Amino acid sequence: MKKFFSIFITALILLSQLPIVSQTALAAPSAPYVVNYSGSNNLSASSDSTVVPGSTGVASQKFVVSGSGWNGAFYTDWGTHDVSNYNTLDFWVKGGAGGEALSINVSDGTNGYSTNIQTPSDASWKHVSIDFSAMTGVDFTKWNTITFTCNTSAVNTTFYINNVEFSYVDHYTGPQVTVVPWNGSQSAVSLTFDDGYDSQLDYAVPALDAKGMKATFYITETAITGSRVDDWKKLPLAGHEIGNHSKHHYEPSANPTQPYQRTFNDTLGYDETVAAQTEIAQALNTTVVSYAYPYTNNDPYLVKYLKDTHISARGGWGNGTYYMKSSDTPDWMNISSQFTWSGGSFNTHYKSWIDNAISQRAWTVISAHHVGDADLPLDQFNLLVNYLDSNRSSIWIAPYGTVSGYWRAQKIIEGLTPNATSTGTSYTWNVPAYFPNNINLKVKLKNGDGYQVLQNGQVIQPDTGGNYTISFGAKSLELKRKPYAVNYSNSNNLTVSTDATVVPGNTGVASQKYVYSGSGWNGAFYTNDWAAHDVSAYNTLDFWVKGGAGGVTLSMYVSDGTNGYSTNIQTPSDASWKHVSISLATMPGVDFTKWKTITFTCVTNPATFYINNVQFSRT
């Protein structure tokens, strides 16, 4: 009994020392919920004096990979806590050298959410903010752990974590755009070819063209000075991408031992990136926006010049995964790719690459060199192309620069804060100088019922799937409340017919034609089912009117069923269409939360007149 009592008291003491962190999800919390570091596996951990600039001043946790097995840094007190009154997970991360590949797992003890994180290539701090809505499956009333894993395999890789916390962000709830991943497809695959070999022109290009597929060809100075430069010039015209594979194909090395190795400096770094990009673009009369590292080696001197001149750069293992999800945070200067090789085959390797991309709803990049030899036998290449073709309904097959440009533009759009306007919502953004002009994004509307999408003042119509194609190069987007159309119902003492005449440049809806030849009161009634409707979100009543002979006087009456507003309208003397726009604020007495009818009466007798596009709008 004494032993049991001692254990009970010890348990009470331990429990009393644990922070009381469980909270009931009621009102939005004003202070973040701090998550503390607990322990780690296969990592050397220490508290570091480095802090996030402008942050709370709390020292970061420093981690060094100390072994070759699985590693993890655990942020938790190992209890179950209700954090559902928050909506965002925030933390700061950086790498010791820059470009480290990490993954994070958020778990409720039963289900978890994982995503990949790339530290900035310049070893600076990066703020990561993940909305709860993206972490599907996790029950945040029972949150348990957050685990960080370093995927960069080298022992002694260093990374830092700071300010792990749950916070509440007061999200904008009005209409907004969401970018559809991978251009509306379930996944994406990019075929890339390195070094500009003749076999690519002889075998790869014809096979791809026969299926209508477009790929990326990374070339060096050799291709633009060789005998087949005219053949390379044809590829951009056919929709293929020409990429930058450096000028001399040097392998960066601190201690060169081979002729193809060099120790890079500013001069050589510029020459092998920006100078090569310019030469290739001029020689082939095309835009060059992406880079492939020779030998997949992303030397800092290459990254230094690429980050301001290219959309992205293709490496090897890259950001730690060959299957990149649209929600991942990539290092644009080190995107992963998988290489065909002499021991590979379609059935054993390449088919699974495609299947994994589809099942994971991810993008994978496939790279090859020679086509038609042991590196990629022609029969294996044809099997790969045919399999891609048979899965077009699930895959966006596009050049590397096209997919990375789309994804990078998507990240920019997703990071914008919508601006509320008098007519709806607007977005504005900057386009980096190295972006091509032809990047288009497919977007959907969230909370967008009753709104339309406009760019440069032009309405964009959705496709059958509800997607709107917008131009990233337009630098702005407007979500504008749709007009509320008011339909013709019936009339009194008027001869009525539908007329083919439409308002110039309008929707193409035919007008209503009225002929008044009697002596009694007349009226044309516009109402939506004679019921009361709330149109108070609009601020203007619009319609178009004209007279058959010109100079017709009409009287308009707007009513909520109890009170009304009247005004006279004169049609143009030359019998042309007239646009009438009346502010609701000038119609005192009418309750527009209960609007019912609009009635047009012809004062001129006899007369013919036309009405078109009666609607409430927001201006």
C-alpha positions, -999 to 999 in steps of 0.1 A, spaced: 0 0 0 28 24 9 44 17 -26 11 24 -44 6 56 -24 41 67 -33 35 61 -70 2 80 -68 18 111 -51 47 110 -77 21 109 -105 3 139 -90 35 159 -88 45 151 -124 10 161 -136 11 193 -117 44 202 -135 29 197 -170 16 229 -186 -22 231 -187 -26 236 -224 -59 219 -232 -84 245 -244 -120 244 -254 -127 256 -290 -148 286 -283 -139 322 -293 -109 329 -315 -79 331 -292 -59 363 -290 -25 347 -281 -7 319 -300 -4 285 -285 33 277 -281 45 242 -288 78 233 -270 106 210 -282 105 177 -264 132 153 -278 148 139 -309 160 107 -326 193 105 -344 198 143 -340 222 163 -319 200 190 -304 210 222 -286 195 255 -278 209 282 -301 212 320 -295 200 326 -331 165 341 -331 141 350 -358 144 387 -368 116 407 -354 102 377 -335 97 370 -298 134 368 -291 131 331 -281 163 312 -290 160 286 -317 166 249 -315 197 237 -334 197 202 -349 226 183 -364 220 150 -382 242 126 -362 235 92 -378 224 75 -410 190 62 -397 157 79 -395 158 112 -376 131 133 -360 127 163 -338 96 161 -316 75 192 -306 50 180 -280 44 172 -243 31 138 -255 -4 146 -243 -36 151 -262 -48 187 -265 -77 205 -281 -62 233 -303 -93 234 -327 -100 271 -318 -68 279 -337 -66 276 -375 -29 279 -385 3 262 -376 33 286 -378 70 281 -374 103 294 -386 131 273 -402 165 277 -418 194 255 -428 230 257 -418 242 257 -454 209 265 -471 187 243 -493 181 215 -467 152 192 -473 129 187 -444 95 172 -438 69 178 -411 43 155 -397 14 168 -376 -4 140 -358 -34 134 -335 -19 101 -324 -40 82 -350 -40 102 -382 -13 126 -395 -5 151 -422 29 153 -439 44 179 -462 79 188 -475 97 220 -466 128 234 -483 150 258 -463 161 289 -483 192 284 -504 209 314 -488 206 299 -453 182 327 -442 151 322 -420 119 312 -436 84 316 -421 61 286 -428 23 290 -422 0 260 -428 -38 264 -426 -56 237 -407 -79 231 -438 -48 218 -457 -41 192 -429 -69 169 -438 -75 140 -415 -60 155 -384 -84 159 -355 -72 191 -339 -94 185 -308 -69 157 -301 -36 171 -314 -6 152 -302 27 158 -319 46 178 -346 77 160 -359 104 175 -381 126 151 -402 157 161 -422 156 144 -456 191 157 -466 210 125 -461 245 138 -453 256 134 -417 263 167 -400 236 185 -419 224 213 -397 190 230 -394 172 253 -370 136 255 -358 121 285 -340 87 296 -327 65 265 -333 30 276 -324 -7 274 -333 -22 307 -341 -56 321 -352 -56 341 -384 -87 361 -392 -92 349 -427 -108 369 -454 -143 354 -460 -154 372 -491 -151 359 -527 -116 347 -535 -97 327 -561 -81 294 -555 -56 280 -580 -64 246 -594 -32 224 -591 -15 210 -621 -36 230 -646 -67 210 -636 -52 175 -639 -47 150 -611 -9 150 -615 19 164 -638 48 148 -656 76 166 -674 100 148 -697 134 164 -700 165 156 -721 200 167 -713 231 176 -733 216 181 -768 224 147 -783 214 140 -819 195 109 -808 170 132 -791 163 150 -824 162 117 -843 141 96 -820 126 115 -790 112 144 -809 93 124 -836 78 101 -810 67 130 -789 53 150 -818 33 119 -829 15 120 -796 13 157 -793 35 158 -762 59 186 -754 92 182 -735 122 202 -724 156 199 -740 185 212 -719 214 221 -742 248 236 -739 269 258 -763 278 226 -783 242 224 -796 240 260 -808 274 259 -825 270 224 -841 257 212 -874 221 207 -863 214 241 -849 186 245 -874 169 214 -860 171 228 -825 155 260 -837 125 241 -848 117 227 -813 103 259 -797 82 265 -828 67 231 -822 59 239 -786 89 222 -769 110 240 -744 147 248 -747 164 249 -714 198 261 -701 223 234 -693 253 257 -689 278 268 -714 306 242 -709 289 216 -688 315 219 -660 310 199 -628 316 222 -598 344 209 -576 364 223 -548 394 202 -559 392 195 -596 409 163 -609 392 160 -643 391 183 -673 353 187 -669 356 199 -633 361 235 -622 362 255 -590 335 281 -595 339 319 -588 318 349 -597 331 351 -632 326 314 -640 293 313 -622 279 341 -643 294 326 -675 278 292 -669 243 306 -661 233 341 -673 258 343 -702 248 308 -714 211 317 -711 215 347 -733 235 329 -759 211 300 -762 181 323 -763 196 344 -791 209 315 -811 175 297 -811 153 327 -810 134 315 -780 129 323 -743 150 303 -719 135 303 -683 148 271 -667 181 255 -659 194 220 -654 226 216 -633 254 197 -650 259 165 -630 229 177 -608 254 198 -588 239 230 -576 270 250 -567 263 282 -547 279 302 -574 253 288 -599 224 294 -575 236 330 -569 229 339 -605 201 316 -613 177 328 -586 172 362 -603 173 350 -639 154 317 -641 120 304 -629 136 273 -615 165 249 -618 163 211 -621 186 190 -599 187 154 -589 174 145 -554 165 181 -550 139 189 -523 139 154 -509 111 138 -529 106 128 -566 69 133 -562 61 170 -555 27 179 -542 12 213 -550 10 220 -513 47 215 -508 71 244 -504 99 238 -529 133 252 -534 129 266 -569 166 264 -575 168 226 -568 138 207 -581 140 169 -580 142 147 -610 145 109 -618 170 97 -644 167 69 -668 199 47 -669 213 16 -685 199 -7 -659 164 8 -659 133 -4 -677 98 6 -683 81 -23 -664 106 -23 -635 110 14 -630 95 40 -653 59 28 -652 59 31 -614 71 67 -617 40 76 -636 17 55 -613 32 72 -582 27 106 -596 -9 99 -603 -17 82 -570 1 110 -550 -15 138 -571 21 150 -576 45 163 -602 75 142 -612 103 151 -636 119 124 -657 153 130 -672 172 112 -700 203 116 -721 208 94 -751 176 79 -767 180 47 -786 210 32 -767 215 15 -734 207 47 -715 171 46 -728 164 19 -755 140 30 -781 114 3 -772 115 13 -735 111 50 -745 81 42 -767 65 22 -738 70 52 -716 55 76 -742 25 53 -749 18 48 -712 18 86 -706 -5 90 -736 -29 63 -722 -31 82 -689 -37 117 -703 -70 121 -684 -50 119 -651 -17 137 -661 -7 171 -673 21 163 -696 40 196 -701 76 210 -703 95 215 -671 95 253 -674 57 253 -681 49 233 -650 74 250 -627 62 284 -639 26 274 -633 34 261 -598 55 292 -589 28 315 -601 3 295 -581 23 300 -549 24 338 -556 -14 340 -561 -20 318 -530 1 342 -509 -19 373 -519 -43 391 -496 -76 399 -513 -86 436 -513 -122 443 -507 -136 469 -532 -170 485 -536 -179 460 -563 -163 429 -548 -127 419 -545 -95 426 -563 -60 410 -564 -28 426 -576 7 411 -578 41 415 -593 55 393 -620 93 386 -616 113 398 -646 124 362 -655 88 349 -659 76 343 -694 45 362 -706 24 332 -714 17 317 -680 -20 311 -675 -36 297 -644 -68 278 -639 -87 291 -609 -119 285 -591 -140 308 -570 -144 303 -532 -174 319 -516 -180 333 -551 -217 327 -557 -231 357 -575 -196 370 -586 -179 371 -620 -142 371 -629 -126 399 -648 -92 408 -661 -84 441 -679 -121 449 -677 -131 417 -696 -154 391 -681 -138 356 -681 -163 327 -686 -158 295 -667 -153 262 -685 -176 232 -680 -157 223 -648 -162 257 -633 -125 267 -639 -115 302 -650 -84 306 -671 -65 338 -660 -34 354 -673 -6 356 -646 10 383 -667 -20 406 -663 -8 413 -627 -44 419 -614 -77 402 -612 -112 414 -602 -141 395 -587 -171 416 -593 -206 410 -581 -228 398 -609 -257 420 -619 -291 408 -606 -313 404 -636 -349 414 -634 -372 396 -658 -402 409 -677 -434 395 -663 -465 408 -680 -482 441 -691 -514 461 -692 -528 479 -723 -496 472 -743 -489 451 -773 -458 431 -763 -433 410 -783 -397 398 -781 -375 418 -805 -342 407 -820 -327 441 -813 -301 439 -786 -280 465 -768 -247 469 -788 -218 452 -770 -242 437 -744 -250 402 -735 -270 395 -766 -303 391 -748 -331 402 -771 -351 433 -760 -388 436 -752 -408 456 -777 -439 475 -766 -466 493 -786 -490 516 -769 -521 527 -789 -548 529 -763 -561 557 -742 -561 539 -708 -533 534 -683 -505 511 -694 -477 493 -677 -449 469 -684 -441 449 -652 -405 437 -644 -404 415 -613 -390 382 -602 -421 361 -593 -439 391 -576 -422 382 -544 -400 404 -521 -363 401 -527 -333 415 -509 -312 435 -534 -296 457 -508 -261 444 -517 -264 463 -550 -263 501 -553 -275 508 -588 -305 500 -610 -295 497 -647 -315 492 -679 -314 502 -716 -342 519 -734 -350 534 -768 -381 547 -787 -394 534 -820 -395 570 -834 -374 587 -808 -383 612 -781 -407 589 -762 -415 598 -726 -417 569 -701 -424 569 -664 -406 543 -642 -419 532 -607 -398 511 -583 -417 495 -554 -412 474 -523 -449 466 -523 -456 494 -498 -436 524 -508 -423 534 -543 -401 558 -562 -411 574 -596 -391 592 -622 -395 602 -659 -372 589 -687 -368 604 -721 -356 582 -750 -330 597 -774 -345 617 -803 -326 597 -829 -342 565 -817 -308 551 -804 -303 530 -773 -299 549 -740 -282 534 -709 -300 545 -677 -282 540 -644 -299 552 -612 -283 550 -578 -305 532 -552 -295 559 -528 -316 584 -548 -347 563 -544 -358 574 -508 -385 554 -491 -379 521 -510 -368 492 -488 -344 473 -511 -343 444 -486 -379 438 -498 -379 450 -534 -408 437 -555 -415 454 -588 -403 479 -615 -430 492 -637 -426 512 -670 -455 533 -682 -456 550 -717 -466 587 -713 -464 594 -751 -495 582 -770 -493 565 -794 -457 552 -792 -434 522 -796 -406 516 -771 -380 490 -762 -366 478 -728 -334 456 -724 -313 443 -696 -331 455 -665 -308 446 -636 -295 457 -602 -257 461 -602 -228 471 -580 -207 500 -592 
